[in-house]
Every structure is written in structure tokens, then in C-alpha cells.
Amino acid sequence: MQRLFDEKGLCTEAGSELHTAACKMLWPLMRGLSDDGHSVRDISHVVMTAVFDVECELMLGTRGKEKEQDERSARKAEKGPERGQ
């Protein structure tokens, strides 16, 4: 596993690139909500909660399973009721 921090706790080059990319994605989202009158602190807490959720889903491997189940359910709904039901 590659780490984004070195032995001194500083960002590696990859860690710095991730930080820059995250800021570029978050800035317009958070700025837009702030411009609409939402609290920057509230926005930040919601975003951090979303990051923690994604972290857990990736670590537990649950996101893909939910997506597969949703896709199976959608296909089943498109087909309609099975014969004999």
C-alpha cells in the first residue's frame, strides 16, 4: 500500500496532488452553498461526514455491493412480475 504521508507525517508528492485535486473539486461546491446562505461550518461538517462515509464504504467494501443490489432490483423491476406470480 502506498502512503500519502512520509515518516515525518508530511505529505508526499502524491498526497499534495490529492489535496490540490480535492480543493479544486470542493471549492465550487462549497462556494455555491455559501453564496446561497448556508453556513460554511455546516457545509464543512456535511462534506467531512461524506468523506468518512466513503472511507468506511471503501474499507468495508459495501458500496459496490449496494450498487450491484440496486442494479439487480432495477433490472427486475423493468422485467415486471415473473410468470406464475
C-alpha atoms as one frame of an Amber mdcrd trajectory, in Angstrom:
protein
   0.000   0.000   0.000   1.356   3.407  -0.952   1.199   6.077   1.716   0.360
   9.744   1.225   2.454  10.808   4.240   6.132  10.233   4.877   7.739   9.028
   8.105   7.716  12.622   9.438   3.973  12.973   8.815   4.401  15.295   5.847
   2.506  14.878   2.586   4.294  13.043  -0.150   4.076  14.387  -3.694   1.031
  12.166  -4.279  -0.533  13.462  -1.056  -0.029  17.050  -2.164  -1.557  16.286
  -5.565  -4.586  14.691  -3.877  -5.002  17.738  -1.639  -4.885  20.061  -4.650
  -7.399  17.943  -6.587  -9.783  17.755  -3.597  -9.652  21.530  -3.123 -10.411
  22.082  -6.816 -13.479  19.811  -6.554 -14.717  21.179  -3.243 -14.250  24.890
  -3.852 -17.135  25.422  -6.325 -19.483  23.158  -4.371 -18.815  24.816  -1.041
 -18.698  28.336  -2.510 -22.062  27.829  -4.194 -23.706  26.673  -0.983 -22.087
  29.512   0.942 -23.340  32.013  -1.648 -26.828  30.546  -1.152 -26.599  31.477
   2.529 -25.528  28.191   4.115 -23.056  28.213   6.970 -19.523  27.397   5.837
 -19.050  25.432   9.065 -22.214  23.399   8.380 -21.111  22.754   4.799 -17.717
  21.624   6.039 -19.231  19.212   8.552 -21.537  17.673   5.930 -18.637  17.254
   3.495 -16.421  15.693   6.181 -19.222  13.276   7.083 -19.495  12.313   3.408
 -15.731  11.696   3.284 -15.965   9.467   6.367 -18.904   7.582   4.805 -16.962
   6.927   1.606 -13.922   5.868   3.642 -15.993   3.307   5.546 -17.703   2.029
   2.408 -14.337   1.559   0.688 -12.799  -0.147   3.702 -15.777  -2.444   4.221
 -16.393  -2.996   0.531 -20.099  -2.226   0.940 -20.615   0.421  -1.747 -20.153
  -1.923  -4.675 -22.474  -4.493  -3.140 -25.222  -1.910  -2.646 -24.806  -0.715
  -6.228 -24.990  -4.291  -7.543 -28.143  -4.917  -5.489 -29.700  -1.670  -6.771
 -28.892  -2.637 -10.366 -30.394  -6.124  -9.872 -33.528  -4.591  -8.367 -33.819
  -2.102 -11.237 -33.473  -4.866 -13.858 -36.050  -6.951 -12.036 -38.479  -4.013
 -11.907 -38.008  -3.392 -15.647 -38.878  -7.005 -16.455 -42.047  -6.844 -14.407
 -43.525  -9.668 -12.332 -42.272 -13.154 -13.070 -44.729 -15.672 -14.513 -46.718
 -17.635 -12.031 -46.806 -14.832  -9.503
